[in-house]
Amino acid sequence: MGRYHFIAIGGIGMSGLAKYLLEDGHTVSGSDIADSKYVDKLRALGAEIHIGHDAKNVPDDAIIIKSTAIRDNNPEVVRAKELELSIYHRSDLLAEIAESAQKSGKCFIGFSGTHGKTTTSGLASYILEGVGFEPSFVDGGIIPEINTNAQHKGGNHFIAELDESDGTIVKYHPDILVVNNLEEDHIDFYKNGMPDLVKTFNMAISQAKKVIVNNDNEGIKLLDGDFITFGLEKADYTAKNINYSKEGTTFDVYHNEQLLVSLKIQLAGVHNVYNSLAVAAALHEAGVELKGLEKYFYDFTGMGRRFQKVCDLNGIEVYDDYAHHPTEIKATLDAAALKFGKENIVAVFQPHRYTRLQSLWSEFLGSFDGAGRVVVTDVYAASEDPIDGISGEKFASELDGCEYISGSMEEVAEKLLPELKKGNVVIGLGAGTITALGKNLEKRLSVLAG
């Protein structure tokens, strides 16, 4: 068994990898800038975790794990280099874990694409766990029904979310690779946009034994390969007889015109029909009988930070959603409008990265039709430098009927709360500090109540 030290262990992805290693019998230590619920869980499993980054935290015999966000001048990185320790990117560790799982006989199913990879990997993991197959998995979010993002167990499947944002998706060799969709994003890394993204995915595809793709997505048509397809009409796996209602969505799953299973899901929106269909196709290709899994498709309520209800302010519901790309925002708001009525939706959008807002400006302007009211905050920079002419205020001025609220999330909540009314459904949209909107609205309401 090995010894691993994680720099910034408390993040959702890093904590999942650390948990997996602990359950597999390895020794784990780490550091982060603050305590968190993820840190507490790892400590309970036996990890030694330091708050604050310091050279003294680094063991002299560990493999060091870091993410792209950790810079070379981090004191623990500097110390690790002095000690000549191996330094792995988090994707290197996930690739090593996946390879080990395959050598032990597990079927490695990887979920990828611009949107939906967290939901699909989580749904597949939850279904296999619910039916008693004891899967191993490392997902990009918390599965609410089992309150974890990773586990190591003895079943025959290993599930993982495979991230494309920094090109590391090419490090994996899955038995089954699912590509949910492909759209231009992460242009901070993919400098030439879609051509670079397609090149990276083509390399990843070439390393998978089976590849399942969304046949209805335009970006997918740019890829090369012999694919198994899913879609709403012309595909190997299709969803037919779709019926949407406030109680849920029902549809039939067909494989080559043969009915496999009839499903009902709680998750709203056509994008979740695609997500469920992708999982059904992947499990079927892995040899899992879909009959008998209906309960688990229905019971799944979505991943943490994916249209997650965070509080109720005396009849004002507040949701948190990680959507930070125009397609994701449109899908979330359209689904919310179907469930709650467009007139009740208050969308609070925190743009994530200046480069993303700049490159997808027009697409963002067209993604808020599902909201009755739109509020835009300042850009969450995510370590980027500002770009002249690109700001939340400028964006809000070009979106009809939109309002701009500046300042911290505490200030946004303070200004927003008096304008809300009973029956409103507030949806925070973005990958930054917007996740704290609900907490700050609750805090402000408490202050006003005395």
For each residue, the residues with C-beta under 8 A, 3 or more apart:
1: 24 25 26 27
2: 21 26 27 63
3: 26 27 28 29 59 61 62 63
4: 18 21 26 27 28 29 62 63 64 65 93
5: 28 29 30 31 57 58 59 62 63 64 65 76 80
6: 9 14 17 18 28 29 30 31 65 66
7: 30 31 53 64 65 66 67 70 74 76 77
8: 11 14 30 31 32 33 66 67 69 70
9: 6 14 15 18 30 31 32 38 39 42 47 49
10: 14 15 30 32 34 35 36 38 39 49
11: 8 14 15 32 38 67
12: 15 16 38 140 141 142 149
13: 16 17 67 90 140 163
14: 6 8 9 10 11 17 18 30 65 67 90
15: 9 10 11 12 18 19 38 39 41 42 149 150
16: 12 13 19 20 138 139 140 149 150
17: 6 13 14 20 21 65 90 93 94 97 138 150
18: 4 6 9 14 15 21 22 28 30 42 47 65
19: 15 16 22 23 41 42 45 148 149 150 151
20: 16 17 23 24 97 136 138 150 151 152
21: 2 4 17 18 24 26 28 97 152
22: 18 19 25 26 28 42 45 46 47
23: 19 20 45 151 152 153
24: 1 20 21 152
25: 1 22
26: 1 2 3 4 21 22
27: 1 2 3 4
28: 3 4 5 6 18 21 22 42 46 47 48
29: 3 4 5 6 47 48 49 50 57 59 62
30: 5 6 7 8 9 10 14 18 42 47 48 49 50
31: 5 6 7 8 9 49 50 51 52 53 54 57 76
32: 8 9 10 11 35 36 39 49 51
33: 8 51 52 53
34: 10 51
35: 10 32 39 40 51
36: 10 32 39 40
37: 40 41
38: 9 10 11 12 15 41 42
39: 9 10 15 32 35 36 42 43 49
40: 35 36 37 43 44
41: 15 19 37 38 44 45
42: 9 15 18 19 22 28 30 38 39 45 47 49
43: 39 40 46 47 48 49
44: 40 41
45: 19 22 23 41 42
46: 22 28 43
47: 9 18 22 28 29 30 42 43
48: 28 29 30 43
49: 9 10 29 30 31 32 39 42 43
50: 29 30 31 54 57
51: 31 32 33 34 35
52: 31 33
53: 7 31 33 57 74 75 76
54: 31 50 57 75 76
55: 58 75 76 78 79
56:
57: 5 29 31 50 53 54 76
58: 5 55 62 64 76 79 80 83 85
59: 3 5 29 62
60: 83 85
61: 3 85
62: 3 4 5 29 58 59 85
63: 2 3 4 5 85 86 87 88
64: 4 5 7 58 76 77 80 85 86 87 88
65: 4 5 6 7 14 17 18 88 89 90 93
66: 6 7 8 70 74 77 87 88 89 90
67: 7 8 11 13 14 70 89 90
68: 89 166
69: 8 383
70: 7 8 66 67 74 77
71: 74 77
72: 77 78
73: 77 78
74: 7 53 66 70 71 77 78
75: 53 54 55 78 79
76: 5 7 31 53 54 55 57 58 64 79 80
77: 7 64 66 70 71 72 73 74 80 81 87
78: 55 72 73 74 75 81 82
79: 55 58 75 76 82 83
80: 5 58 64 76 77 83 85 87
81: 77 78 84 85 87
82: 78 79
83: 58 60 79 80
84: 81
85: 58 60 61 62 63 64 80 81
86: 63 64
87: 63 64 66 77 80 81
88: 63 64 65 66 92 93 96
89: 65 66 67 68 92 93 168
90: 13 14 17 65 66 67 93 94
91: 94 95 163 166 168 171
92: 88 89 95 96 171
93: 4 17 65 88 89 90 96 97
94: 17 90 91 97 98 138 160 171 172
95: 91 92 98 99 171 172
96: 88 92 93 99 100
97: 17 20 21 93 94 100 101 138 158
98: 94 95 101 102 108 110 158 160 172 173 174
99: 95 96 102 103 173
100: 96 97 103 104
101: 97 98 104 106 108 136 158
102: 98 99 105 106 107 108 158 173 175
103: 99 100
104: 100 101
105: 102 156
106: 101 102 136 155 156 157 158
107: 102 156 157 158 175 176 286 287
108: 98 101 102 158 160 172 173 174 175 176
109: 124 157 158 159 160 174 175 176 178 282 286
110: 98 159 160 161 162 172 174 176 177 178 208
111: 116 117 120 121 124 159 160 161 162 178 180 278 282
112: 117 161 162 163 164 169 177 178 179 180 201 204
113: 116 117 164 178 179 180 181 182 214
114: 164 180 181 182 183 185 219 325 327
115: 180 181 183 271 325 327 328 331
116: 111 113 119 120 180 181 271 274 275 278
117: 111 112 113 120 121 140 161 162 163 180
118: 121 122 139 140 141 161 303 306 322
119: 116 122 123 267 272 275 302 303 306
120: 111 116 117 123 124 178 180 275 278 279 282
121: 111 117 118 124 125 137 139 140 159 160 161
122: 118 119 125 126 139 140 141 143 300 303
123: 119 120 126 127 275 276 279 297 300
124: 109 111 120 121 127 128 135 137 159 279 282 283
125: 121 122 128 129 135 137 139 143 159
126: 122 123 129 130 143 145 146 296 299 300
127: 123 124 130 131 279 283 293 296 297 300
128: 124 125 131 133 134 135 155 157 159 283 288
129: 125 126 132 133 134 135 146 151
130: 126 127 145 295 296 299
131: 127 128 292 293 296
132: 129
133: 128 129 155 156 157 288
134: 128 129 153 154 155
135: 124 125 128 129 151 153 155 157 158 159
136: 20 101 106 151 152 153 155 157 158 159
137: 121 124 125 150 151 157 158 159 160
138: 16 17 20 94 97 149 150 159 160 161
139: 16 118 121 122 125 143 149 150 159 160 161 303
140: 12 13 16 117 118 121 122 149 161 163 303
141: 12 118 122 149 303 304 305 306 322
142: 12 147 148 149 303 304
143: 122 125 126 139 146 147 148 149 303 304
144: 147 301 302 303 304 308
145: 126 130 299 300 301
146: 126 129 143
147: 142 143 144
148: 19 142 143 151
149: 12 15 16 19 138 139 140 141 142 143
150: 15 16 17 19 20 137 138 139
151: 19 20 23 129 135 136 137 148
152: 20 21 23 24 136
153: 23 134 135 136
154: 134
155: 106 128 133 134 135 136
156: 105 106 107 133
157: 106 107 109 128 133 135 136 137 286
158: 97 98 101 102 106 107 108 109 135 136 137
159: 109 110 111 121 124 125 128 135 136 137 138 139
160: 94 98 108 109 110 111 121 137 138 139 172 174
161: 110 111 112 117 118 121 138 139 140
162: 110 111 112 117 169 172 174 177 204
163: 13 91 112 117 140 166 168 169
164: 112 113 114 167 168 169 186 197 200 201 204
165: 185 186 189
166: 68 91 163 186 189
167: 164 170 189 190 200
168: 89 91 163 164 171
169: 112 162 163 164 172 200 201 204
170: 167 200 203 204 207
171: 91 92 94 95 168
172: 94 95 98 108 110 160 162 169 177 204 207 208
173: 98 99 102 108 207 208
174: 98 108 109 110 160 162 177 207 208 209
175: 102 107 108 109 208 209 210 286
176: 107 108 109 110 208 209 210 211 212 282 285 286
177: 110 112 162 172 174 204 205 208 210 211 212
178: 109 110 111 112 113 120 211 212 213 278 281 282
179: 112 113 182 201 205 211 212 213 214 220 223
180: 111 112 113 114 115 116 117 120 214 217 274 275 278
181: 113 114 115 116 214 217 219 220 274 327
182: 113 114 179 197 198 201 217 219 220 222 223
183: 114 115 219 325 327
184: 187 190 193 194 197 219 359 360
185: 114 165 190 197 325 356 360
186: 164 165 166 189 190 197 356
187: 184 190 191 193 355 356 359
188: 353 355 356 384
189: 165 166 167 186
190: 167 184 185 186 187 193 194 196 197 200
191: 187 196
192: 195 196
193: 184 187 190 196 197 359
194: 184 190 197 198 219 222
195: 192 198 199
196: 190 191 192 193 199 200
197: 164 182 184 185 186 190 193 194 200 201
198: 182 194 195 201 202 219 222 223
199: 195 196 202 203
200: 164 167 169 170 190 196 197 203 204
201: 112 164 169 179 182 197 198 204 205 223
202: 198 199 205 206 223 224 225
203: 170 199 200 206 207
204: 112 162 164 169 170 172 177 200 201 207 208
205: 177 179 201 202 208 211 223 224 225
206: 202 203 225
207: 170 172 173 174 203 204
208: 110 172 173 174 175 176 177 204 205 211
209: 174 175 176
210: 175 176 177 228 285
211: 176 177 178 179 205 208 225 226 227 228
212: 176 177 178 179 227 228 229 230 237 278 281 282 285
213: 178 179 217 220 223 227 228 229 230
214: 113 179 180 181 217 220 229 230 231 274 278
215: 220 227 229 230 231 234 235
216: 231 232 233 235 274
217: 180 181 182 213 214 220 221
218: 221 222
219: 114 181 182 183 184 194 198 222 223
220: 179 181 182 213 214 215 217 223
221: 217 218
222: 182 194 198 218 219
223: 179 182 198 201 202 205 213 219 220 227
224: 202 205
225: 202 205 206 211
226: 211
227: 211 212 213 215 223
228: 210 211 212 213 236 237 281 285
229: 212 213 214 215 235 236 237
230: 212 213 214 215 235 236 237 238 274 277 278 280 281
231: 214 215 216 234 235 237 238 277
232: 216 235 238 239 240 242 270 273 274
233: 216 238
234: 215 231 238
235: 215 216 229 230 231 232 238
236: 228 229 230 255 256 281
237: 212 228 229 230 231 253 254 255 277 280 281 284
238: 230 231 232 233 234 235 253 254 277
239: 232 242 251 252 253 254 273 274 276 277
240: 232 251 252 254
241: 250 251 252
242: 232 239 249 250 251 270 273
243: 249 250 251
244: 249 268 338
245: 248 249
246: 338 339
247:
248: 245 264 265 266 298
249: 242 243 244 245 264 265 267 268 269 272 273
250: 241 242 243 262 263 264
251: 239 240 241 242 243 262 263 273
252: 239 240 241 259 261 262 263
253: 237 238 239 259 260 261 262 263 277 280 290
254: 237 238 239 240 257 258 259 260
255: 236 237 258 260 281 284
256: 236
257: 254
258: 254 255
259: 252 253 254 262
260: 253 254 255 280 284 290 291
261: 252 253 280 290 291 293 294
262: 250 251 252 253 259 294
263: 250 251 252 253 276 280 294 297 298
264: 248 249 250 294 297 298
265: 248 249 272 273 276 297 298 300
266: 248 298 299 300 301 302
267: 119 249 272 275 276 300 301 302 307 335
268: 244 249 272 307 335 336 338 339
269: 249 272 273 331 332 334 335 338
270: 232 242 273 274 331
271: 115 116 274 275 331 335
272: 119 249 265 267 268 269 275 276 335
273: 232 239 242 249 251 265 269 270 276 277
274: 116 180 181 214 216 230 232 239 270 271 277 278
275: 116 119 120 123 180 267 271 272 278 279
276: 123 239 263 265 267 272 273 279 280 297
277: 230 231 237 238 239 253 273 274 280 281
278: 111 116 120 178 180 212 214 230 274 275 281 282
279: 120 123 124 127 275 276 282 283 297
280: 230 237 253 260 261 263 276 277 283 284 290 297
281: 178 212 228 230 236 237 255 277 278 284 285
282: 109 111 120 124 176 178 212 278 279 285 286
283: 124 127 128 279 280 286 288 290 293
284: 237 255 260 280 281 287 288 290
285: 176 210 212 228 281 282
286: 107 109 157 175 176 282 283
287: 107 284
288: 128 133 283 284 293
289: 292 293
290: 253 260 261 280 283 284 293
291: 260 261 294
292: 131 289
293: 127 131 261 283 288 289 290 296 297
294: 261 262 263 264 291 297 298
295: 130 298 299
296: 126 127 130 131 293 299 300
297: 123 127 263 264 265 276 279 280 293 294 300
298: 248 263 264 265 266 294 295
299: 126 130 145 266 295 296
300: 122 123 126 127 145 265 266 267 296 297
301: 144 145 266 267
302: 119 144 266 267 306 307 308
303: 118 119 122 139 140 141 142 143 144 306 308
304: 141 142 143 144 308
305: 141 308 320 321 322 435
306: 118 119 141 302 303 321 322
307: 267 268 302 319 321 332 335 336 427
308: 144 302 303 304 305 319 320 321
309: 312 317 318 319
310: 318 319 320 438 439
311: 317 318 438 439 441 442
312: 309 315 316 317 318
313: 316 317 318 417 420 441 442 445
314: 422 445
315: 312 422 423
316: 312 313 420 421 422 423 424 425 426
317: 309 311 312 313 340 424 425 426
318: 309 310 311 312 313 425 426 427 428 437 438 441
319: 307 308 309 310 336 425 426 427 428 438
320: 305 308 310 427 428 434 435 437 438
321: 305 306 307 308 328 332 427 428 429
322: 118 141 305 306 328 430 431 435
323: 328 329 331 332 429 430
324: 328 329 351 352 356 429 430 431
325: 114 115 183 185 328 329 356 360
326: 329 330 360 363 364 366 367
327: 114 115 181 183 330 331 363 367
328: 115 321 322 323 324 325 331 332
329: 323 324 325 326 332 333 347 349 364 367 368 429
330: 326 327 333 334 366 367 368 369 370
331: 115 269 270 271 323 327 328 334 335
332: 269 307 321 323 328 329 335 336 370 427 429
333: 329 330 336 337 345 347 367 368 369 370 371 427
334: 269 330 331 337 338 369 370
335: 267 268 269 271 272 307 331 332 338 339 370
336: 268 307 319 332 333 339 340 345 370 371 425 427
337: 333 334 340 341 342 345 370 371
338: 244 246 268 269 334 335
339: 246 268 335 336
340: 317 336 337 344 345 425
341: 337 344 345
342: 337 345 370 371 372
343: 372
344: 340 341 372 423 424 425
345: 333 336 337 340 341 342 370 371 372 373 424 425 427
346: 371 372 373 374 375 420 424 425 426 427
347: 329 333 368 370 371 373 374 375 427 429
348: 375 376 377 412 416 426 427 428 429 434 437
349: 329 368 374 375 376 377 429 430 434
350: 376 377 378 379 380 392 428 429 430 432 433 434
351: 324 354 356 357 364 376 377 379 380 392 395 430
352: 324 356 357 379 380 382 430 431 432
353: 188 356 357 379 380 381 382 384
354: 351 357 358 379 381 384 385 386 387 390
355: 187 188 358 359 384 387
356: 185 186 187 188 324 325 351 352 353 359 360
357: 351 352 353 354 360 361 364 379 390 395
358: 354 355 361 387 390
359: 184 187 193 355 356
360: 184 185 325 326 356 357 363 364
361: 357 358 364 365 390 395
362: 365 366
363: 326 327 360 366 367
364: 326 329 351 357 360 361 367 395
365: 361 362 368 395 398 399
366: 326 330 362 363 369
367: 326 327 329 330 333 363 364
368: 329 330 333 347 349 365 371 374 399 402
369: 330 333 334 366
370: 330 332 333 334 335 336 337 342 345 347
371: 333 336 337 342 345 346 347 368 374 427
372: 342 343 344 345 346
373: 345 346 347 401 403
374: 346 347 349 368 371 396 399 401 402 403
375: 346 347 348 349 402 403 404 405 412 416
376: 348 349 350 351 392 393 395 396 399 402 403 404 405
377: 348 349 350 351 392 404 405 406 407 409 412 434
378: 350 391 392 393 406 407
379: 350 351 352 353 354 357 386 390 391 392
380: 350 351 352 353 430 431 432 433 434
381: 353 354 384 385 386
382: 352 353 431 432
383: 69
384: 188 353 354 355 381 387
385: 354 381
386: 354 379 381 390 391
387: 354 355 358 384 390
388:
389: 394
390: 354 357 358 361 379 386 387 394 395
391: 378 379 386 394 395
392: 350 351 376 377 378 379 395 396 404 406
393: 376 378 396 397 404 406
394: 389 390 391 397 398
395: 351 357 361 364 365 376 390 391 392 398 399 402
396: 374 376 392 393 399 402 403 404
397: 393 394 402 404
398: 365 394 395
399: 365 368 374 376 395 396 402
400:
401: 373 374
402: 368 374 375 376 395 396 397 399
403: 373 374 375 376 396
404: 375 376 377 392 393 396 397
405: 375 376 377 411 412 415 416
406: 377 378 392 393 411
407: 377 378 410 411 412 415
408: 411 412 433
409: 377 412 413 433 434 436 437 440
410: 407 413 414 440 443 444
411: 405 406 407 408 414 415
412: 348 375 377 405 407 408 409 415 416 437 440
413: 409 410 416 417 437 440 441 443 444
414: 410 411 417 440 444
415: 405 407 411 412 418 419
416: 348 375 405 412 413 419 420 426 441
417: 313 413 414 420 441 444 445 448
418: 415
419: 415 416
420: 313 316 346 416 417 424 426
421: 316 424
422: 314 315 316
423: 315 316 344
424: 316 317 344 345 346 420 421
425: 316 317 318 319 336 340 344 345 346
426: 316 317 318 319 346 348 416 420 437 438 441
427: 307 318 319 320 321 332 333 336 345 346 347 348 371
428: 318 319 320 321 348 350 434 435 437 438
429: 321 323 324 329 332 347 348 349 350 434
430: 322 323 324 349 350 351 352 380 434 435
431: 322 324 352 380 382 434
432: 350 352 380 382 435
433: 350 380 408 409 436
434: 320 348 349 350 377 380 409 428 429 430 431 437
435: 305 320 322 428 430 432
436: 409 433 439 440
437: 318 320 348 409 412 413 426 428 434 440 441
438: 310 311 318 319 320 426 428 441 442
439: 310 311 436 442 443
440: 409 410 412 413 414 436 437 443 444
441: 311 313 318 413 416 417 426 437 438 444 445
442: 311 313 438 439 445 446
443: 410 413 439 440 446 447
444: 410 413 414 417 440 441 447 448
445: 313 314 417 441 442 448 449
446: 442 443 449
447: 443 444 450
448: 417 444 445
449: 445 446
450: 447
